[in-house]
Each structure stands twice: as structure tokens, then as C-alpha cells.
Amino acid sequence: MSLVKRAINAAAIKGSERRPGESRGNCMLRNADLLPVTPERRTWGWKDFSAFWISDGLNLNTFMIASTAVSAGLTWSQAWAAIIVGYFLVAFLIVLTARIGAVYHVSFPIVARSTFGVWGAIWPIINRSAMAAIWYGVQAYIGGQCVTLVLESIAPSYRNMPNHLPESAGLTSAQLLSFAIFSIISLPLACLHPSKIRFFFNFKAVVVPIAAIAFFVWSIVDAKGLGPIVHQPAKLHGSKFGWQFVASLMSCISNMATLALNIPDISRMAKDKRSVTWSQLIAIPMTFSITSFLGIIIASSSQVIYGELIWNPVDLLGQRLKANPYDSGARAGVFFIAFAFIIGQIGVNIAANSLSAGHDLAAACPRFINIRRGSLLCCAIAAAYCPWNLLKDSNNFATYLSAYSLFLSSISGTMMADYYIVKRGVLDMPSLFSASSGRSNSQVPHMYHYWNGINLRAFAAYLAGIAMTVAGFAGVLGANVSETAHRMYILAYPLGFLVSGMVYVALCEVWPVPGGVSVRAHKQFLEPESWEADMIEGTDLAKQLPTESSQTGSDDIEKSSADFKGGAPAGQQQSHEVSDYYLQK
């Protein structure tokens, strides 16, 4: 064996090996991280999902979105009302997507194959992983600002570190060093497998709320009570108020656009689909609304304390140090709050960005990338661009959020329409890991091969959703567009979601997909309790077992059964030949 071939084999991921008799395409669709979660690893119950969202909701990004609404001219009560409505809608979207992961126990990239095709799914996968990497950099830069505050609290002279970077760089040497420190601290946790990170979220759920409440109380005390804060007059009226209210509401949805897609990466570890329903419907709006309220009051207090609105909570903490650089009380307060926010930023970056990018990149190149390597690649990409440019002011930040949701909403709308309306909750697990076209042997699973592995209906719907608001996006980039286009862009997420979904359903009515059900012919929802139950109780998938002439040899199926038998429930051993077939080894 040549040195190059040995190096390639050494770099290959476990579970991606090409088995005897298997096509090259099949082994490009799976590795150990992409296969459905086995029963013994499905440990997340409703309490775990509630704790996850309590942990995730308490982060600086949520503070900043709330503060942006106030800086745009809304009063604290108007901003909070918009945010409450926004996060109730977010909870509904997340439960819709999480349910798929809880039933089939696969991540977003695998679910995407059922909609876009086994090869067509690579586009939404790359699209979303790129967005996750961009967002990772933004969150890491905010975390770096917290590192700066911690170091300045310990040594005030850190503020006076000589700057060796040009003004065009957009940040100072000290800020770059803080960004690097935060990124390095995050790496060990970003490398952990999703099944092993739960302890950190539980720790974060205790530490960060204490810091957020302390910051809230500190702001009220310095503003001499809530009165001066809550009685600030309204600045917007009429249609200006209405559209700003809607824009603030949409910012909440845009903020969660990635999690609305990648929540199956987490929900695949759920005990059952009931674990992801009420826990998230309650925990998401409750946690994010409370966090936003704290952020709104903290931002509004700056107007009373300093005479100007400081929308970034990190800048507000920095202002306290700047006013009293050698005051021990101020330094201690800033140190502990900033340290807790560092923990919060690491947690939200892992949950929303590095894990999702890890799953995506593992699906894009399963032969050489697993979740860990994908997460590390995400971290590297995030360090290679300039996320601080997105946070120069609140307008840049809100613009980025809107652009972020423009592309993801159409993916989400198409996938939800496909699962809930067209396929009625039924997915064929073997076909999700099969590259076969079915031409040579129709018995081999090939439901999601569509046209050369691409579902053209899904891409047409995706483009239709984007087209609805692309003119407004051009206006944000500097083009001269109408007020109507601008307002449609504010509604980017719901327009993209609804238009893409409706176009997809219409196309599937006139051009049916394999496994699809006509809206006119059948209205019953057919989702099984779990994908194993469907394979055990039904005969449709059993008919798809390979014959001697299929790509997958019977010896290889027998070998692969070891991956699943360890966690199989008692009494189900007779079904292993069926349930193991999804491995496609």
C-alpha cells in the first residue's frame, strides 16, 4: 500500500469505509456520526430540553436584539411586546422541526436529503454551515469583548495596550488578542460530541442567570429606580411605529433562523417526540422574553445614567469601568458579570453554530469529516474573516440578521411543507443513506434519488422564496428600491417560508414525488411513533430488503447489526435485518 493511500485511510472517519459490493456513492452518504442515534443514547427528556433553552436563551445576543429595538425608537414596553410575540412564533417553528429529529433520530443534513435529494441536500447543507460559521465569528467576537472586560478588571492597564494594527483593521491589538483568547478557550468544548456536552449547558443555566439578574439590579440602582427608565416617551408614531414593531419582531425570528433548522441535531437525542413539544413551547418564549426584558431595561438605563443610549451591554459594562477604572466594587462587578457572559457565549456558540456546522460538514464530506472535525473547521473559518464589522452599530447588526434569514427561511419552508404536507410525516430511512437510482434494481431503496440525486421541485420552491425579498436585499446593499420592496424585506422570513412552502406543495401536486401524498386525495397525518416502529410493524420497508444482486451484500448487513443491537429494546431482535438496513454498509 502506497504512503498516500495509507494516509488517506488513516484520515478516514469510522463508519465511512466502503464495504464489499457497495457502490462508491453509498459510502459517501454516511459515517458513524450521521447514522440514527441508537436507543441507549436517546437520553434527552422534557427537563433536558427545558434546561437547554433556559441555558441558550440567556446570552448577550438576545440582550443585543432587545437593545436594538429600543435604539430604533421603540419604548421598553413596545419593544418587549414585539419580542414576546416573536419568540412565541419561534417556539412554534422550532417544535415543528425538532419533531422530525425526535421521530427519526437523524440530524438536519439527513432530513434535508428527503426534501432536496441525497445529492441536492449538499446545497442547503453548505449554505447553512457557511451561515453558522459567520455567526460563530460574531458570537466569538462578542465573547472576546467580554474577555477584554475581564482582563481590564484585573489589570486596568490592559486598556492602554499599544495598538499595532491600522485603523482599517476595524479593531485594536488588545481586541484581537481577546478574540484569540476566547476562541482558544472555546476549542476544547467545541470538540465534544453532542451527547457529552449536556453538563456544560446545565452549568451555564445556573451561572448566567445570576449574572444577568445582577447586571439588571445594578442598572436599576444606578438609574435610581425603574421610574426614570420606564417613563421615557415614545419616539415613533403611526406607520413608522408599526413597521419598526414588525422589524423588531422579525429580528427575533431571524436570530433563531439557524436553530429553527438545526434543532434536529439536538432533538435526535430525545427519548420520544413528546419530549420536544411542550417543553420547548413553554421554555423558549418564557426564557427569551425574560432575557429580553432584562436587556431592554439595562439598555434603557444607559439613557438615564449616561445621557445616551448604549445598545450593546458589553459597551455598557465597559462604560462602568471607564468611569471608575480603579474602583474595586465596579471592577469586581464587571469581572464576575463578564466572566459569566463568557460562559454564556461559549454555550450559545456551541449549541447554535459549531454543532450545526459540524453536522453539516460531516454530511457534506462524511469520508473525512465527522462532527468534531466539522466543528473545528467552523472555528477556523470564523477566525478567518472580520466579524467585528457586523457589530459596528445596531443598524449593521439588524441588517445582518435580516440577510441571514433571507436564505434559511426558504430552506425551512420547503422542508416543512415536504414533511408535514407532502409526505405526511413518513420518511424512508434506508433511502436516506442510499445513492442508488433504482434503475438496475428497483428493490434497492432509492426514494430520494429523484433526478440524479436532486429534487428539482425543492430547488424551484427555494428560489421562489428567495425571489420574494431579493429586491429589498439589494436595497440594503445600497441599490435604489421602492418602499414596498424595503417592507417586504423586513418580512423576509415569513414571506420566504410561506412562499417556498406553497410553491413546493403546488409543484408536488402536478409533479408528484416518490412517497408523496396528494392534498386532494388524503388528509390523514401518517407519522409513526418512531422510525423503528414503522419498520417493525409495517411491511413496506421489509419489501426493500436487498437481494443477492443488490449493492449491499448480506454479509455486510450482518456485520453492521452490531452497531444497533446493543441498544435495541428486548423482544425486537427479530427485526434487526430490517432496522439495520439503514446503515447501507
BELLIN-V304820 format. One record per backbone hydrogen bond with DSSP energy under -0.5 kcal/mol. NH is the residue of the N-H (numbers start at 0). CO is the residue of the C=O. If there is no record, write none. Layout:
nh = {NH/NH}
co = {CO/CO}
This chain:
nh = {5/6/7/8/9/10/11/12/15/18/21/26/27/27/28/31/33/34/36/40/41/42/43/44/48/49/50/51/52/53/54/55/56/57/58/61/62/63/64/65/66/67/68/69/70/71/72/73/78/79/80/81/82/83/84/85/86/87/88/89/90/91/92/93/94/95/96/97/98/99/99/100/101/102/103/104/109/110/111/112/112/113/113/114/114/115/116/117/118/119/120/121/122/123/124/125/126/127/128/129/130/131/132/133/134/135/136/137/138/139/140/141/142/143/144/145/146/147/148/149/150/151/152/153/154/157/158/159/160/163/168/169/175/176/177/178/179/180/181/182/183/184/185/186/187/189/190/191/195/196/199/200/201/202/203/204/205/205/206/207/209/210/211/212/213/214/215/216/217/218/219/220/221/222/223/224/228/229/230/231/234/235/239/240/241/242/243/244/245/246/247/248/249/250/251/251/252/253/254/255/255/256/259/260/260/261/262/263/264/265/266/267/268/269/270/274/275/276/279/280/281/282/283/285/286/287/288/289/290/291/292/293/294/295/296/297/298/299/300/301/301/302/302/303/304/305/306/306/307/309/309/310/312/315/316/317/318/319/320/321/322/323/324/326/327/330/331/332/333/334/335/336/337/338/339/340/341/342/343/344/345/346/347/348/349/350/351/352/353/354/356/357/358/359/360/361/362/363/364/365/367/368/373/374/375/376/377/378/379/380/381/382/383/383/384/384/386/388/389/390/391/396/397/398/399/400/401/402/403/404/405/406/407/408/409/410/411/412/413/414/415/416/417/418/419/420/420/421/422/424/425/426/428/431/431/432/432/433/443/448/450/451/452/453/453/454/455/458/459/460/461/462/463/464/465/466/467/468/469/472/473/474/475/476/477/478/480/485/486/487/488/489/490/491/494/495/496/497/498/499/500/501/502/503/504/505/506/507/508/509/510/515/516/521/525/527/530/533/534/535/536/537/542/543/544/549/552/552/556/557/558/559/560/560/561/562/563/564/565/566/567/571/574/575/577/578/579/580/581/582/583}
co = {1/2/3/4/5/6/7/366/12/16/18/22/23/24/25/13/30/30/104/37/38/40/268/42/44/45/46/47/48/49/50/51/52/53/56/58/58/59/60/61/62/63/64/65/66/67/69/68/74/75/76/77/78/79/80/81/82/83/84/85/86/87/88/89/90/91/92/93/94/95/96/96/97/98/99/100/106/106/107/108/109/109/110/110/111/111/112/447/452/452/116/118/119/119/120/121/122/123/124/125/126/127/128/129/130/131/132/133/134/135/136/137/138/139/140/141/142/143/144/145/146/147/148/149/150/154/155/156/157/161/165/166/171/172/173/174/175/176/177/178/179/180/181/182/183/185/186/188/192/193/196/196/197/198/199/200/201/202/202/203/205/206/207/208/209/210/211/212/213/214/215/216/217/218/220/219/225/225/226/228/72/72/236/236/237/238/239/240/241/242/243/244/245/246/247/248/248/249/250/251/252/253/255/256/257/257/258/260/261/262/262/263/265/266/43/271/272/273/276/276/277/278/279/281/282/283/284/285/286/287/288/289/290/291/292/293/294/295/296/297/298/298/299/299/300/301/301/302/301/298/307/308/310/311/312/313/314/315/316/317/318/319/321/323/325/326/327/328/329/330/331/332/333/334/335/336/337/338/339/340/341/342/343/344/345/346/347/348/348/349/352/353/354/355/356/357/358/359/360/27/364/364/369/370/371/372/373/374/375/376/377/378/379/380/380/381/384/385/386/387/388/392/393/394/395/396/397/398/399/400/401/402/403/404/405/406/407/408/409/410/411/412/413/414/415/415/416/416/417/418/422/424/426/427/428/428/429/430/440/445/453/449/448/448/450/115/453/454/455/456/457/458/459/460/461/462/463/465/465/468/469/470/471/472/474/473/478/481/482/483/484/485/486/488/490/491/492/493/494/495/496/497/498/499/500/501/502/503/504/505/506/512/421/517/423/424/102/529/530/531/532/533/538/540/541/546/19/550/552/553/554/555/556/557/558/559/560/560/561/563/564/568/571/572/574/574/575/577/578/579/580}
